[in-house]
Amino acid sequence: MASSAAGTLPTHTAPSSTSSKPPPTKDPRRRRCLCVCLLVTLAVLLALAITLLVLFLTVLKVRNPTTRLVSTRLAGVAPRLTFPAMSVQLNVTLLLTVAVHNPNPASFAYDTGGHTDLTYRGARVGDAEIDPGLIPSKGDGEVKLALTVQADRLAADLAQLVADVESGSVAMEASTRIPGRVTILGIFKRHAVAYSDCSFVFGVAEMAVRSQQCHDRTKL
């Protein structure tokens, strides 16, 4: 009996370290502050998005400029000799002045690359390069160009041209493309291309535009 009692070792269970510490509790004031900060940030972002949307739909909305052909003046006639056919052809140069109205709160600056094509009854008969310039915001400007009309291209429909001249008026079309930059509020700059397609009637007796109709558009 004594040996069995002596061989029995006492058992002892050590207390768990995790059970002795209470679970951490969250500070309700800190969580409330985080929620308030999150709501304020979301409100500011929403207000900023609404403001930008209103600006782009109103102030920053790009409207099409309008063009009007003001005057046409004969600058000169240049003969051209072609080989080997040894034929003489005439090129007529017209000085055109186009008035442009910019209704946008953004200036439009254009460098090189502006171009105008002249067509007569569907045939391309002349072209012109447009010099660099600037149209102010909500302002007016003038575009001057020297348009060269190649008489040999008119010869393909010479009979109709003679009939139009005898009637006193010649109907033509001018298509213009002007690439440039739009500056909004002096800060934002975007590339833009202004297009203008005009149909006009040229009076032979007065050597001026008698009537015209233009369709203008801008592509950003």
TORMISE-695804 format. One line per 3 residues: number of its first residue (from 1); their letters; for each residue z negated, y, x negated of N, C-alpha, C, O, CB. Coordinates in Angstrom, 1 decimal. Glycine has a CB too. Layout:
NUM	a	Z,Y,X,Z,Y,X,Z,Y,X,Z,Y,X,Z,Y,X  ...
//
This chain:
1	mas	0.0,-1.2,-0.8,0.0,0.0,0.0,0.0,1.2,-0.9,0.7,2.2,-0.6,-1.2,0.0,0.9  -0.8,1.1,-2.0,-0.9,2.3,-2.8,0.4,2.6,-3.5,0.8,3.8,-3.7,-2.0,2.2,-3.9  1.1,1.5,-3.9,2.4,1.8,-4.6,3.4,2.4,-3.7,4.2,3.2,-4.2,2.9,0.5,-5.2
4	saa	3.5,2.0,-2.4,4.4,2.5,-1.5,4.1,4.0,-1.2,5.0,4.8,-1.0,4.5,1.8,-0.2  2.8,4.3,-1.2,2.5,5.7,-0.9,2.8,6.6,-2.1,3.2,7.7,-2.0,1.0,5.8,-0.6  2.6,6.0,-3.3,2.9,6.8,-4.5,4.4,7.0,-4.7,4.8,8.0,-5.2,2.3,6.1,-5.7
7	gtl	5.2,6.0,-4.3,6.7,6.1,-4.4,7.4,7.0,-3.5,8.5,7.3,-3.6,7.4,4.8,-4.4  6.7,7.4,-2.4,7.3,8.3,-1.4,7.2,9.7,-1.9,6.1,10.2,-2.1,6.6,8.1,0.0  8.4,10.4,-2.0,8.4,11.8,-2.5,8.4,12.7,-1.3,9.1,12.4,-0.3,9.6,12.1,-3.4
10	pth	7.7,13.8,-1.4,7.7,14.7,-0.2,9.1,15.4,-0.1,9.7,15.7,-1.1,6.6,15.8,-0.4  9.6,15.6,1.1,10.9,16.3,1.3,10.6,17.7,1.6,9.6,18.1,2.3,11.6,15.6,2.5  11.6,18.6,1.1,11.4,20.1,1.3,12.8,20.7,1.5,13.7,20.5,0.6,10.7,20.7,0.1
13	tap	13.0,21.3,2.6,14.3,22.0,2.9,14.2,23.4,2.6,13.4,24.2,3.2,14.7,21.7,4.3  15.1,23.9,1.6,15.1,25.4,1.3,15.8,26.2,2.4,16.8,25.8,2.9,15.9,25.6,0.0  15.2,27.3,2.7,15.8,28.1,3.8,17.1,28.7,3.4,17.3,29.0,2.2,14.8,29.3,4.1
16	sst	18.1,28.7,4.3,19.4,29.2,4.0,19.4,30.7,3.8,18.7,31.5,4.5,20.4,28.9,5.2  20.2,31.1,2.8,20.2,32.6,2.5,21.0,33.3,3.6,20.6,34.5,3.9,20.9,32.8,1.2  22.0,32.7,4.3,22.7,33.4,5.3,21.9,33.6,6.6,22.0,34.6,7.3,24.0,32.6,5.7
19	ssk	21.1,32.6,6.8,20.3,32.7,8.1,19.2,33.7,8.0,18.6,34.1,9.0,19.7,31.4,8.4  18.8,34.1,6.7,17.8,35.0,6.6,18.2,36.5,6.8,17.4,37.4,7.0,17.1,34.9,5.2  19.6,36.8,6.6,20.1,38.1,6.8,20.7,38.4,8.2,21.5,37.5,8.7,21.2,38.4,5.7
22	ppp	20.4,39.4,8.8,20.9,39.7,10.1,22.4,40.1,10.0,22.8,40.7,9.0,20.1,40.8,10.8  23.2,39.8,11.0,24.7,40.2,10.9,24.8,41.7,10.9,24.1,42.4,11.5,25.4,39.6,12.2  25.9,42.1,10.1,26.1,43.6,10.0,26.5,44.2,11.4,27.3,43.5,12.1,27.1,43.9,9.0
25	tkd	26.0,45.3,11.6,26.4,46.0,12.9,27.2,47.2,12.6,27.0,47.9,11.6,25.1,46.4,13.7  28.3,47.5,13.5,29.2,48.6,13.3,28.5,49.9,13.8,27.8,49.9,14.8,30.5,48.4,14.0  28.8,51.0,13.0,28.3,52.3,13.4,29.1,52.8,14.6,30.3,53.1,14.4,28.3,53.2,12.2
28	prr	28.6,53.0,15.7,29.4,53.5,16.9,29.9,54.9,16.7,31.0,55.3,17.2,28.5,53.5,18.1  29.2,55.7,15.9,29.6,57.1,15.7,30.9,57.1,14.8,31.8,57.9,15.0,28.5,58.0,15.0  30.9,56.2,13.8,32.1,56.1,12.9,33.3,55.6,13.6,34.4,56.2,13.4,31.8,55.2,11.7
31	rrc	33.1,54.7,14.5,34.3,54.2,15.3,34.8,55.2,16.2,36.0,55.3,16.5,33.9,52.9,16.0  33.9,56.0,16.8,34.3,57.1,17.7,35.1,58.1,17.0,36.1,58.7,17.5,33.1,57.7,18.4  34.7,58.5,15.7,35.4,59.4,14.9,36.8,59.0,14.6,37.8,59.7,14.6,34.6,59.8,13.6
34	lcv	36.9,57.6,14.2,38.2,57.1,13.9,39.2,57.1,15.1,40.3,57.4,15.0,38.1,55.7,13.4  38.6,56.9,16.3,39.4,56.9,17.5,39.9,58.4,17.8,41.1,58.6,18.2,38.7,56.4,18.7  39.0,59.3,17.6,39.4,60.7,17.9,40.5,61.2,16.9,41.4,61.8,17.3,38.1,61.6,17.7
37	cll	40.3,60.8,15.6,41.3,61.2,14.6,42.7,60.5,14.9,43.7,61.2,14.8,40.9,60.7,13.2  42.7,59.3,15.4,43.9,58.6,15.7,44.6,59.3,16.9,45.8,59.5,16.9,43.6,57.2,16.0  43.8,59.7,17.9,44.4,60.3,19.1,44.9,61.7,18.7,46.0,62.1,19.2,43.3,60.4,20.2
40	vtl	44.2,62.4,17.9,44.7,63.7,17.5,46.0,63.6,16.7,46.9,64.4,16.9,43.7,64.5,16.6  46.1,62.6,15.8,47.3,62.4,15.0,48.5,62.1,15.9,49.6,62.6,15.7,47.1,61.3,14.0  48.3,61.2,16.8,49.3,60.8,17.8,49.8,62.0,18.6,51.0,62.2,18.9,48.9,59.7,18.7
43	avl	48.8,62.9,19.0,49.2,64.0,19.8,50.0,65.0,19.0,51.0,65.6,19.5,47.9,64.7,20.4  49.7,65.2,17.7,50.4,66.2,16.9,51.8,65.6,16.7,52.8,66.4,16.7,49.7,66.4,15.5  52.0,64.3,16.4,53.3,63.7,16.2,54.1,63.8,17.4,55.3,64.1,17.4,53.2,62.3,15.7
46	lal	53.5,63.6,18.6,54.3,63.7,19.9,54.7,65.2,20.1,55.9,65.4,20.6,53.4,63.2,21.0  53.8,66.1,19.8,54.2,67.5,20.0,55.3,67.9,19.1,56.2,68.7,19.5,53.0,68.4,19.8  55.3,67.4,17.8,56.3,67.7,16.9,57.7,67.1,17.3,58.7,67.8,17.2,55.9,67.2,15.5
49	ait	57.6,65.9,17.8,58.9,65.3,18.3,59.5,66.0,19.5,60.7,66.2,19.5,58.6,63.8,18.6  58.6,66.4,20.4,59.1,67.2,21.5,59.7,68.5,21.1,60.7,69.0,21.6,58.0,67.4,22.6  59.1,69.2,20.1,59.6,70.5,19.7,60.9,70.3,19.0,61.8,71.1,19.3,58.6,71.1,18.7
52	llv	61.1,69.3,18.1,62.4,69.1,17.5,63.4,68.7,18.5,64.6,69.2,18.4,62.2,67.9,16.5  63.1,68.0,19.5,64.1,67.6,20.6,64.5,68.8,21.3,65.7,69.0,21.6,63.5,66.6,21.5  63.6,69.7,21.7,64.0,70.9,22.4,64.8,71.8,21.5,65.8,72.4,22.0,62.7,71.7,22.8
55	lfl	64.5,71.9,20.2,65.3,72.7,19.3,66.7,72.2,19.2,67.7,73.0,19.2,64.7,72.8,17.9  66.9,70.9,19.0,68.2,70.3,18.9,69.0,70.4,20.2,70.3,70.5,20.1,68.1,68.8,18.5  68.4,70.4,21.3,69.1,70.5,22.6,69.4,71.9,23.0,70.2,72.2,23.8,68.3,69.9,23.7
58	tvl	68.7,72.9,22.4,68.9,74.3,22.7,69.4,75.1,21.5,70.6,75.4,21.4,67.6,74.9,23.3  68.5,75.5,20.7,68.8,76.4,19.6,69.7,75.8,18.6,70.7,76.4,18.2,67.5,76.9,18.9  69.5,74.5,18.2,70.3,73.9,17.1,71.5,73.2,17.7,72.2,72.5,16.9,69.4,73.0,16.4
61	kvr	71.7,73.2,18.9,72.9,72.5,19.5,74.2,73.3,19.1,74.3,74.5,19.3,72.8,72.5,21.0  75.1,72.5,18.5,76.3,73.1,17.9,77.3,73.3,19.1,77.7,72.4,19.8,76.9,72.3,16.8  77.8,74.5,19.2,78.8,74.9,20.3,80.1,75.1,19.6,80.2,75.5,18.4,78.4,76.1,21.1
64	npt	81.2,74.8,20.3,82.5,74.9,19.7,82.9,76.4,19.5,82.7,77.2,20.4,83.5,74.2,20.6  83.3,76.8,18.3,83.9,78.2,18.1,85.2,78.3,18.9,85.8,77.4,19.2,84.1,78.5,16.6  85.5,79.6,19.2,86.7,79.9,19.9,87.7,80.6,19.0,87.2,81.5,18.2,86.4,80.7,21.2
67	trl	88.9,80.3,19.1,89.9,81.0,18.2,91.0,81.7,19.1,91.2,81.3,20.2,90.6,79.9,17.3  91.5,82.7,18.5,92.6,83.5,19.2,93.6,84.0,18.2,93.2,84.7,17.2,92.0,84.6,20.1  94.8,83.7,18.4,95.9,84.2,17.5,96.1,85.7,17.8,96.6,86.1,18.9,97.2,83.4,17.6
70	vst	95.7,86.6,16.8,95.8,88.0,17.1,97.2,88.6,16.8,97.7,89.3,17.7,94.8,88.7,16.2  97.7,88.3,15.7,99.0,88.9,15.3,99.8,88.0,14.5,99.3,87.1,13.8,98.8,90.2,14.6  101.1,88.2,14.5,102.1,87.4,13.7,103.1,88.4,13.1,103.7,89.2,13.9,102.8,86.3,14.6
73	rla	103.2,88.4,11.8,104.1,89.3,11.2,105.0,88.6,10.2,104.6,87.7,9.5,103.3,90.4,10.4  106.3,89.0,10.2,107.3,88.4,9.3,107.1,88.9,7.9,107.2,90.2,7.7,108.7,88.6,9.8  106.8,88.0,7.0,106.5,88.5,5.6,107.7,88.5,4.7,107.9,89.3,3.8,105.4,87.6,5.0
76	gva	108.6,87.5,5.0,109.8,87.5,4.2,110.6,86.2,4.4,110.2,85.3,5.0,109.4,87.6,2.7  111.8,86.2,3.9,112.7,85.1,4.0,113.2,84.7,2.6,113.7,85.6,1.8,114.0,85.4,4.9  112.9,83.5,2.2,113.2,83.0,0.8,114.3,82.0,0.9,114.1,80.9,1.5,112.0,82.5,0.1
79	prl	115.5,82.2,0.2,116.5,81.2,0.2,116.1,80.1,-0.9,115.4,80.4,-1.8,117.9,81.8,-0.2  116.6,78.9,-0.6,116.3,77.8,-1.5,117.6,77.0,-1.7,118.2,76.5,-0.7,115.1,76.9,-1.0  117.9,76.7,-3.0,119.1,76.0,-3.3,118.7,74.6,-3.7,117.9,74.4,-4.5,119.9,76.7,-4.5
82	tfp	119.4,73.6,-3.0,119.0,72.2,-3.2,120.2,71.5,-3.9,121.3,71.8,-3.7,118.7,71.5,-1.9  119.8,70.6,-4.8,120.8,69.8,-5.6,120.6,68.3,-5.2,119.5,68.0,-4.8,120.6,70.0,-7.1  121.7,67.5,-5.3,123.0,67.8,-5.7,123.9,68.3,-4.6,125.1,68.5,-4.8,123.7,66.6,-6.4
85	ams	123.4,68.4,-3.4,124.2,68.8,-2.2,124.7,70.2,-2.3,125.6,70.6,-1.6,123.5,68.5,-0.9  124.0,71.1,-3.1,124.4,72.5,-3.3,124.4,73.2,-2.0,125.3,73.9,-1.6,125.8,72.6,-4.0  123.3,72.9,-1.2,123.2,73.6,0.1,122.1,74.7,0.0,121.1,74.5,-0.8,122.8,72.6,1.2
88	vql	122.2,75.7,0.8,121.3,76.8,0.8,120.4,76.7,2.0,121.0,76.6,3.2,122.0,78.2,0.7  119.1,76.7,1.9,118.2,76.7,3.0,117.3,77.9,2.9,117.0,78.4,1.9,117.4,75.3,3.0  116.8,78.3,4.1,116.0,79.4,4.2,114.6,79.0,4.7,114.4,78.3,5.6,116.6,80.4,5.2
91	nvt	113.6,79.6,4.0,112.2,79.4,4.4,111.6,80.7,4.9,111.7,81.7,4.1,111.3,78.8,3.2  111.1,80.8,6.0,110.5,82.0,6.6,109.0,82.0,6.5,108.4,81.0,6.9,111.0,82.2,8.1  108.4,83.1,6.0,107.0,83.2,5.9,106.4,84.1,6.9,106.9,85.3,7.0,106.6,83.6,4.4
94	lll	105.5,83.6,7.7,104.8,84.4,8.7,103.4,84.6,8.3,102.7,83.7,7.9,104.9,83.8,10.1  102.9,85.9,8.4,101.5,86.2,8.2,100.8,86.2,9.5,101.0,87.0,10.4,101.3,87.6,7.5  99.8,85.2,9.7,99.1,85.1,10.9,97.7,85.5,10.7,97.1,85.3,9.7,99.1,83.6,11.4
97	tva	97.1,86.2,11.8,95.7,86.6,11.8,95.1,85.9,13.0,95.5,86.2,14.1,95.6,88.2,11.8  94.1,85.1,12.7,93.4,84.4,13.8,92.0,84.9,13.9,91.2,84.9,12.9,93.4,82.8,13.5  91.6,85.3,15.1,90.2,85.8,15.3,89.3,84.6,15.7,89.7,83.8,16.6,90.1,86.9,16.4
100	vhn	88.2,84.4,15.1,87.3,83.3,15.3,85.9,83.9,15.8,85.4,84.8,15.2,87.1,82.4,14.1  85.4,83.3,16.9,84.1,83.7,17.4,83.2,82.5,17.3,83.5,81.4,17.7,84.1,84.2,18.9  82.0,82.7,16.6,81.1,81.7,16.3,79.9,81.9,17.2,79.1,82.8,17.0,80.6,81.6,14.8
103	pnp	79.7,81.1,18.3,78.6,81.3,19.2,77.3,80.6,18.8,76.3,80.7,19.5,78.9,80.7,20.6  77.3,80.0,17.6,76.1,79.2,17.2,75.1,80.1,16.4,75.6,81.1,15.8,76.5,78.0,16.4  73.8,79.8,16.4,72.9,80.5,15.6,72.9,80.0,14.2,71.9,79.9,13.5,71.4,80.4,16.2
106	asf	74.1,79.7,13.7,74.2,79.1,12.3,75.5,79.6,11.8,76.6,79.6,12.5,74.2,77.5,12.4  75.5,80.1,10.6,76.8,80.5,9.9,77.6,79.3,9.5,77.1,78.2,9.3,76.4,81.4,8.7  78.9,79.6,9.4,79.9,78.5,9.0,80.6,79.0,7.8,81.4,80.0,7.9,80.8,78.2,10.2
109	ayd	80.4,78.4,6.7,81.1,78.7,5.4,82.1,77.6,5.1,81.8,76.4,5.2,80.1,78.9,4.3  83.3,78.1,4.8,84.4,77.1,4.4,85.0,77.5,3.1,85.3,78.7,2.9,85.5,77.0,5.5  85.2,76.5,2.3,85.8,76.8,0.9,87.3,76.4,1.0,88.0,77.0,1.8,85.1,75.9,-0.2
112	tgg	87.8,75.6,0.1,89.2,75.1,0.1,89.3,73.9,1.0,88.4,73.2,1.4,89.7,74.9,-1.3  90.5,73.6,1.4,90.8,72.5,2.2,91.2,72.8,3.6,91.7,71.9,4.3,89.6,71.6,2.3  91.1,74.0,4.1,91.6,74.4,5.4,93.1,74.4,5.5,93.8,74.7,4.5,91.1,75.8,5.8
115	htd	93.6,73.9,6.6,95.0,73.7,6.7,95.5,73.8,8.1,94.8,73.5,9.0,95.4,72.3,6.1  96.7,74.4,8.2,97.4,74.5,9.6,98.8,74.0,9.5,99.5,74.2,8.6,97.4,76.0,10.0  99.1,73.2,10.6,100.4,72.6,10.7,101.1,73.3,12.0,100.5,73.4,13.0,100.4,71.1,10.9
118	lty	102.3,73.6,11.8,103.1,74.2,12.9,104.2,73.2,13.4,104.9,72.7,12.5,103.8,75.5,12.4  104.2,73.0,14.7,105.2,72.1,15.2,106.0,72.8,16.3,105.6,73.7,17.0,104.5,70.8,15.8  107.3,72.4,16.3,108.2,72.9,17.3,108.9,71.7,18.0,109.6,70.9,17.5,109.3,73.8,16.7
121	rga	108.5,71.6,19.3,109.0,70.5,20.1,108.7,69.1,19.5,109.6,68.2,19.5,110.5,70.6,20.4  107.5,69.0,19.0,107.0,67.7,18.4,107.4,67.5,17.0,106.9,66.5,16.4,107.6,66.6,19.2  108.2,68.3,16.4,108.6,68.2,15.0,107.8,69.2,14.1,107.7,70.3,14.4,110.1,68.4,14.8
124	rvg	107.2,68.7,13.0,106.5,69.5,12.1,107.5,70.4,11.3,108.3,69.9,10.5,105.6,68.7,11.1  107.3,71.7,11.4,108.3,72.6,10.8,107.7,73.6,9.8,108.4,74.4,9.2,109.0,73.4,11.9  106.4,73.6,9.7,105.7,74.5,8.8,104.3,74.2,8.5,103.7,73.4,9.3,105.9,75.9,9.3
127	dae	103.7,74.8,7.5,102.3,74.6,7.2,101.8,75.8,6.4,102.5,76.6,6.0,102.1,73.3,6.4  100.4,75.8,6.3,99.8,76.9,5.6,98.4,76.4,5.1,97.7,75.6,5.8,99.6,78.1,6.5  98.0,77.0,4.0,96.7,76.8,3.4,95.8,78.0,3.8,96.2,79.1,3.9,96.7,76.6,1.9
130	idp	94.5,77.7,4.1,93.6,78.7,4.6,92.6,79.1,3.4,92.1,78.2,2.8,92.8,78.2,5.8  92.5,80.3,3.2,91.6,80.8,2.1,90.2,80.7,2.5,89.9,80.7,3.7,92.0,82.3,1.8  89.3,80.5,1.5,87.8,80.4,1.8,87.3,81.6,2.6,87.9,82.7,2.5,87.0,80.2,0.5
133	gli	86.2,81.4,3.3,85.7,82.5,4.1,84.3,82.1,4.7,83.8,81.0,4.4,86.6,83.0,5.2  83.8,83.0,5.5,82.5,82.8,6.1,82.5,83.5,7.5,82.9,84.6,7.7,81.3,83.4,5.3  82.1,82.7,8.5,81.9,83.2,9.9,80.4,83.3,10.1,79.7,82.3,10.1,82.6,82.3,11.0
136	psk	79.9,84.5,10.3,78.4,84.7,10.5,77.9,84.0,11.8,78.7,83.8,12.7,78.0,86.1,10.5  76.6,83.8,11.9,76.0,83.2,13.1,76.1,84.2,14.2,75.8,85.4,14.1,74.6,82.9,12.8  76.6,83.7,15.4,76.8,84.5,16.6,77.6,85.7,16.3,77.3,86.8,16.8,75.4,84.9,17.2
139	gdg	78.6,85.6,15.5,79.4,86.7,15.1,80.9,86.4,15.1,81.3,85.3,15.6,79.1,87.2,13.7  81.7,87.3,14.7,83.2,87.2,14.7,83.7,87.3,13.3,83.1,88.0,12.4,83.8,88.2,15.6  84.8,86.7,13.1,85.5,86.8,11.8,87.0,86.6,12.0,87.5,86.2,13.0,85.0,85.7,10.8
142	evk	87.8,86.8,10.9,89.2,86.7,11.0,89.7,85.7,9.9,89.2,85.8,8.7,89.9,88.1,10.8  90.6,84.9,10.2,91.2,84.0,9.3,92.7,84.4,9.1,93.4,84.4,10.1,91.1,82.5,9.8  93.0,84.7,7.9,94.4,85.1,7.6,95.1,84.0,6.8,94.5,83.4,5.9,94.5,86.5,6.8
145	lal	96.3,83.7,7.2,97.1,82.7,6.5,98.6,83.0,6.5,99.1,83.6,7.4,96.8,81.3,7.2  99.2,82.6,5.4,100.7,82.7,5.3,101.3,81.4,5.7,101.2,80.4,4.9,101.0,83.2,3.8  102.0,81.4,6.8,102.6,80.2,7.3,104.1,80.1,6.9,104.8,81.0,7.2,102.4,80.1,8.8
148	tvq	104.4,79.1,6.2,105.8,78.9,5.8,106.6,78.0,6.8,106.2,76.9,6.9,105.9,78.3,4.4  107.6,78.6,7.4,108.4,77.8,8.3,109.7,77.4,7.6,110.4,78.2,7.1,108.8,78.7,9.6  109.9,76.1,7.5,111.0,75.5,6.8,112.2,75.4,7.8,112.2,74.6,8.7,110.7,74.2,6.2
151	adr	113.2,76.3,7.5,114.3,76.3,8.4,115.1,75.1,8.5,115.7,74.8,9.5,115.3,77.5,8.0  115.1,74.3,7.4,115.9,73.0,7.5,115.3,72.0,8.5,116.0,71.2,9.0,116.0,72.4,6.1  114.0,72.1,8.7,113.4,71.2,9.7,113.7,71.7,11.1,113.7,70.9,12.0,111.9,71.2,9.5
154	laa	114.0,72.9,11.3,114.4,73.4,12.6,115.8,73.0,12.9,116.2,73.0,14.1,114.2,74.9,12.7  116.6,72.7,11.9,118.0,72.4,12.1,118.2,71.1,12.9,119.2,70.9,13.6,118.7,72.3,10.8  117.2,70.2,12.9,117.3,69.0,13.7,117.4,69.3,15.2,118.0,68.5,15.9,116.1,68.1,13.4
157	dla	116.8,70.4,15.6,116.9,70.8,17.1,117.5,72.2,17.2,117.0,73.0,17.9,115.5,70.7,17.8  118.5,72.4,16.4,119.1,73.8,16.3,119.6,74.3,17.6,119.4,75.5,17.9,120.2,73.8,15.2  120.3,73.4,18.4,120.8,73.9,19.6,119.8,74.4,20.6,119.9,75.4,21.3,121.6,72.7,20.3
160	qlv	118.6,73.6,20.7,117.5,74.0,21.5,116.9,75.3,21.0,116.5,76.2,21.8,116.5,72.9,21.7  116.8,75.5,19.7,116.2,76.7,19.1,117.0,77.9,19.4,116.5,78.9,19.8,116.0,76.5,17.6  118.3,77.7,19.3,119.2,78.9,19.7,119.1,79.2,21.1,119.0,80.4,21.5,120.7,78.5,19.4
163	adv	118.9,78.2,22.0,118.8,78.5,23.4,117.4,79.2,23.7,117.4,80.1,24.5,118.8,77.2,24.2  116.4,78.8,23.0,115.1,79.5,23.1,115.1,80.9,22.6,114.6,81.8,23.3,114.0,78.7,22.4  115.8,81.1,21.5,115.9,82.5,21.0,116.7,83.4,21.9,116.3,84.5,22.1,116.5,82.5,19.6
166	esg	117.7,82.9,22.5,118.5,83.6,23.4,117.7,84.0,24.7,118.0,85.0,25.3,119.8,82.9,23.8  116.8,83.1,25.1,116.0,83.3,26.2,114.9,84.3,25.9,114.3,84.9,26.9,115.4,82.0,26.8  114.7,84.6,24.7,113.7,85.6,24.3,112.3,85.1,24.0,111.4,85.9,23.6,113.5,86.6,25.4
169	sva	112.1,83.8,24.0,110.7,83.2,23.7,110.9,81.8,23.1,111.8,81.1,23.5,109.8,83.2,25.0  110.0,81.5,22.1,110.0,80.2,21.5,108.6,79.7,21.6,107.6,80.3,21.2,110.4,80.4,20.0  108.5,78.5,22.2,107.2,77.8,22.3,106.9,76.9,21.1,107.7,76.1,20.7,107.1,77.0,23.6
172	mea	105.7,77.1,20.5,105.3,76.3,19.4,103.8,75.9,19.5,103.1,76.3,20.4,105.5,77.1,18.1  103.4,74.9,18.6,102.0,74.5,18.6,101.5,74.6,17.2,102.3,74.4,16.2,101.9,73.0,19.1  100.3,75.0,17.0,99.6,75.1,15.7,98.3,74.3,15.8,97.5,74.5,16.6,99.3,76.6,15.4
175	str	98.2,73.4,14.8,97.0,72.6,14.7,96.3,72.9,13.4,96.9,72.9,12.3,97.4,71.1,14.7  95.0,73.3,13.5,94.2,73.8,12.4,93.0,72.9,12.2,92.3,72.5,13.1,93.8,75.2,12.6  92.7,72.6,10.9,91.5,71.9,10.5,90.8,72.6,9.4,91.5,72.9,8.3,91.9,70.4,10.1
178	ipg	89.6,73.0,9.6,88.8,73.7,8.6,87.5,73.0,8.3,86.6,73.1,9.1,88.5,75.2,9.0  87.4,72.3,7.1,86.1,71.7,6.7,85.2,72.8,6.1,85.6,73.7,5.4,86.3,70.5,5.8  83.9,72.6,6.4,82.9,73.6,5.8,81.5,73.1,6.0,81.2,71.9,6.2,83.1,75.0,6.5
181	rvt	80.5,74.1,5.9,79.1,73.8,6.0,78.5,74.7,7.0,78.8,75.9,7.0,78.4,74.0,4.6  77.6,74.1,7.8,76.8,74.9,8.8,75.4,75.1,8.3,74.8,74.1,7.9,76.8,74.2,10.2  75.0,76.3,8.2,73.6,76.6,7.8,72.8,77.1,8.9,73.1,78.1,9.5,73.6,77.7,6.6
184	ilg	71.8,76.3,9.3,70.9,76.6,10.5,69.6,77.2,10.0,68.9,76.6,9.2,70.7,75.3,11.3  69.3,78.4,10.6,68.0,79.0,10.3,67.8,79.3,8.8,66.7,79.5,8.3,66.9,78.2,10.8  68.9,79.3,8.0,68.9,79.5,6.6,68.3,78.4,5.8,68.1,78.5,4.6,68.1,80.7,6.3
187	ifk	68.0,77.2,6.5,67.3,76.1,5.8,68.1,74.9,5.9,68.5,74.3,4.8,65.9,75.9,6.4  68.5,74.5,7.1,69.2,73.2,7.3,70.7,73.4,7.0,71.3,74.3,7.6,68.9,72.6,8.7  71.3,72.5,6.2,72.7,72.6,5.9,73.4,71.3,6.3,72.9,70.2,5.9,73.0,72.9,4.4
190	rha	74.4,71.3,7.1,75.2,70.1,7.5,76.7,70.4,7.3,77.2,71.5,7.5,74.8,69.8,9.0  77.3,69.3,7.0,78.8,69.4,6.9,79.4,69.4,8.3,78.9,68.7,9.2,79.4,68.2,6.0  80.4,70.2,8.4,81.1,70.3,9.8,82.6,70.5,9.5,83.0,71.1,8.5,80.4,71.4,10.6
193	vay	83.3,70.1,10.5,84.8,70.4,10.5,85.2,71.0,11.8,84.9,70.5,12.9,85.6,69.0,10.3  85.8,72.2,11.7,86.3,72.9,12.9,87.7,72.6,13.1,88.6,72.7,12.2,86.0,74.4,12.8  88.1,72.3,14.4,89.4,71.9,14.8,89.9,73.0,15.8,89.1,73.4,16.6,89.6,70.5,15.3
196	sdc	91.2,73.3,15.8,91.7,74.2,16.8,93.2,73.7,17.0,94.0,73.7,16.1,91.7,75.6,16.3  93.5,73.5,18.3,94.9,73.1,18.7,95.4,74.2,19.6,94.8,74.3,20.7,95.0,71.7,19.3  96.4,74.9,19.2,96.9,76.1,20.0,98.3,75.8,20.4,99.2,75.4,19.6,96.7,77.4,19.3
199	sfv	98.6,76.1,21.7,100.0,76.2,22.1,100.3,77.7,22.4,99.6,78.3,23.2,100.3,75.3,23.4  101.4,78.2,21.8,101.6,79.6,22.0,103.1,79.9,22.2,104.0,79.0,21.8,101.1,80.5,20.9  103.4,81.0,22.8,104.8,81.4,23.1,105.0,82.6,22.2,104.4,83.7,22.4,105.1,81.7,24.6
202	fgv	106.0,82.6,21.4,106.4,83.7,20.5,107.5,84.5,21.1,108.6,83.9,21.3,106.8,83.1,19.1  107.3,85.8,21.3,108.3,86.7,21.8,109.2,87.1,20.8,108.8,87.7,19.8,107.7,87.9,22.5  110.5,86.9,21.0,111.5,87.2,19.9,111.7,88.7,19.8,111.8,89.2,18.7,112.9,86.5,20.2
205	aem	111.8,89.4,20.9,112.1,90.9,20.9,110.9,91.6,20.2,111.2,92.5,19.4,112.3,91.4,22.3  109.7,91.3,20.6,108.5,92.0,20.1,108.0,91.4,18.8,107.1,92.0,18.2,107.4,92.1,21.1  108.5,90.3,18.4,108.1,89.5,17.2,106.5,89.4,17.2,105.9,89.7,16.2,108.5,90.3,15.9
208	avr	106.0,88.9,18.3,104.6,88.8,18.4,104.3,87.7,19.4,105.2,87.2,20.1,103.9,90.1,18.9  103.0,87.2,19.5,102.6,86.2,20.4,102.5,86.7,21.8,101.8,87.7,22.0,101.3,85.5,19.9  103.2,86.1,22.7,103.2,86.6,24.1,102.1,86.0,24.9,101.5,86.7,25.7,104.6,86.3,24.7
211	sqq	101.9,84.7,24.7,100.8,84.0,25.4,100.3,82.8,24.6,101.1,82.3,23.7,101.3,83.5,26.8  99.1,82.4,24.8,98.6,81.3,24.1,97.5,80.6,24.8,96.9,81.1,25.7,98.1,81.8,22.7  97.2,79.3,24.4,96.2,78.5,25.0,95.6,77.6,23.9,96.4,76.8,23.3,96.7,77.7,26.3
214	chd	94.3,77.7,23.6,93.7,77.0,22.5,92.6,76.1,23.0,91.9,76.4,23.9,93.2,78.0,21.4  92.5,74.9,22.3,91.4,74.0,22.5,90.7,73.8,21.2,91.3,73.4,20.2,92.0,72.6,23.0  89.4,74.2,21.2,88.6,74.2,20.0,87.5,73.1,20.1,87.0,72.9,21.1,88.0,75.6,19.7
217	rtk	87.1,72.6,18.9,86.0,71.6,18.9,85.5,71.6,17.4,86.2,72.0,16.5,86.5,70.2,19.3  84.3,71.1,17.3,83.6,71.0,16.0,83.0,69.6,15.9,82.4,69.1,16.8,82.5,72.1,15.9  83.2,69.0,14.7,82.7,67.7,14.5,81.7,67.7,13.3,82.1,68.2,12.2,83.8,66.7,14.2
220	l	80.5,67.3,13.5,79.5,67.3,12.4,79.5,65.9,11.7,78.7,65.7,10.8,78.1,67.5,13.0
//
